[in-house]
């Protein structure tokens, strides 16, 4: 089992920045790739970007440019830096981890990001 706990969400004005954190615990040795998704009411959860244990990153088109994944392996924590926030970035952001061995996906509880114009 893997537990994910997000933090860092909040309310900001357009143009501002936020840094979300996701701390992983449990059987983290089973996890290679972690990432972030966001979801707005009535829509499916959508990928923002992923980061491997080696630090390689990949982003959905919507996440390129203003979203940056990073990780601190010593602290078992991944981060999502969001710059130049726009009102359309308002969503619940979820941390995700994939156990490729067991084909199991883990999710955090989500953290709300609200951007006002």
C-alpha positions as CSV (number, residue, x, y, z in Angstrom):
1,X,0.0,0.0,0.0
2,X,1.0,3.5,-0.7
3,X,-0.4,6.7,0.9
4,X,-0.3,10.1,-0.8
5,X,-0.9,13.3,1.0
6,X,-1.1,16.6,-1.0
7,X,-0.7,20.1,0.3
8,X,-0.2,23.6,-1.0
9,X,-3.5,24.4,-2.6
10,X,-5.3,27.6,-2.0
11,X,-6.8,30.7,-3.4
12,X,-4.7,33.0,-5.5
13,X,-5.1,35.8,-8.0
14,X,-4.5,35.4,-11.7
15,X,-0.8,35.7,-12.5
16,X,0.3,34.3,-9.2
17,X,2.1,31.0,-8.5
18,X,1.5,28.0,-6.3
19,X,3.7,25.0,-5.4
20,X,1.8,21.8,-4.6
21,X,3.4,19.0,-2.6
22,X,2.7,15.3,-2.5
23,X,4.3,13.2,0.2
24,X,4.3,9.5,-0.3
25,X,4.6,6.8,2.4
26,X,4.2,3.1,2.6
27,X,5.5,0.7,0.0
28,X,7.1,3.5,-2.0
29,X,9.8,1.2,-3.4
30,X,7.1,-0.2,-5.7
31,X,6.5,3.3,-7.3
32,X,8.5,4.6,-10.2
33,X,6.2,7.2,-11.8
34,X,4.2,9.8,-10.0
35,X,2.2,12.6,-11.4
36,X,-0.5,15.2,-11.1
37,X,-4.0,15.4,-12.4
38,X,-6.7,18.0,-12.1
39,X,-10.4,17.8,-12.2
40,X,-13.2,20.4,-12.4
41,X,-16.9,19.7,-11.6
42,X,-18.6,17.7,-14.3
43,X,-15.4,16.8,-16.1
44,X,-13.0,13.8,-16.1
45,X,-9.8,13.9,-14.2
46,X,-7.1,15.1,-16.6
47,X,-3.4,14.5,-16.6
48,X,-1.1,17.5,-16.0
49,X,2.2,15.8,-16.0
50,X,4.3,12.9,-14.6
51,X,7.8,12.5,-13.2
52,X,9.8,9.3,-12.9
53,X,12.1,8.3,-10.0
54,X,15.0,9.4,-12.2
55,X,13.5,12.9,-12.7
56,X,12.3,12.5,-16.3
57,X,9.2,14.5,-16.9
58,X,6.4,14.5,-19.4
59,X,3.4,16.8,-19.6
60,X,0.1,16.8,-21.2
61,X,-0.3,19.6,-23.8
62,X,-2.4,21.6,-21.3
63,X,0.5,21.3,-18.8
64,X,3.3,22.5,-20.9
65,X,4.9,25.8,-20.2
66,X,3.4,26.8,-16.9
67,X,3.5,23.5,-15.0
68,X,6.7,22.0,-13.6
69,X,7.1,18.7,-11.9
70,X,10.0,18.0,-9.6
71,X,10.8,15.5,-6.8
72,X,12.8,15.1,-3.7
73,X,13.5,11.4,-3.5
74,X,15.1,11.7,0.0
75,X,11.8,13.0,1.3
76,X,9.6,10.8,-1.0
77,X,7.9,14.0,-2.1
78,X,6.9,15.3,-5.5
79,X,6.0,18.9,-6.4
80,X,4.0,20.7,-8.9
81,X,5.0,24.3,-9.6
82,X,2.2,26.3,-11.3
83,X,3.2,29.7,-12.6
84,X,1.2,32.5,-14.3
85,X,-2.0,31.0,-12.9
86,X,-5.2,31.5,-14.9
87,X,-8.8,31.3,-13.7
88,X,-9.2,28.2,-15.9
89,X,-6.6,26.5,-13.7
90,X,-9.2,26.4,-10.9
91,X,-9.6,22.7,-10.1
92,X,-8.9,20.0,-7.5
93,X,-5.4,18.7,-8.1
94,X,-4.7,15.1,-7.3
95,X,-1.4,13.4,-6.8
96,X,-1.1,10.0,-8.5
97,X,1.4,7.1,-8.2
98,X,1.6,4.0,-10.3
99,X,2.7,0.6,-9.0
100,X,3.6,-0.9,-12.4
101,X,4.4,-4.3,-10.8
102,X,0.9,-4.8,-9.4
103,X,-0.9,-2.6,-11.9
104,X,-2.3,-0.5,-9.1
105,X,-3.0,3.2,-9.1
106,X,-2.9,5.3,-5.9
107,X,-4.5,8.7,-5.5
108,X,-4.2,11.4,-2.9
109,X,-7.2,13.1,-1.4
110,X,-6.9,16.2,-3.7
111,X,-6.1,19.8,-3.0
112,X,-8.2,22.7,-4.2
113,X,-6.7,25.4,-6.3
114,X,-8.9,28.5,-6.9
115,X,-7.7,31.3,-9.2
116,X,-9.6,34.6,-9.3
117,X,-9.4,37.1,-12.0
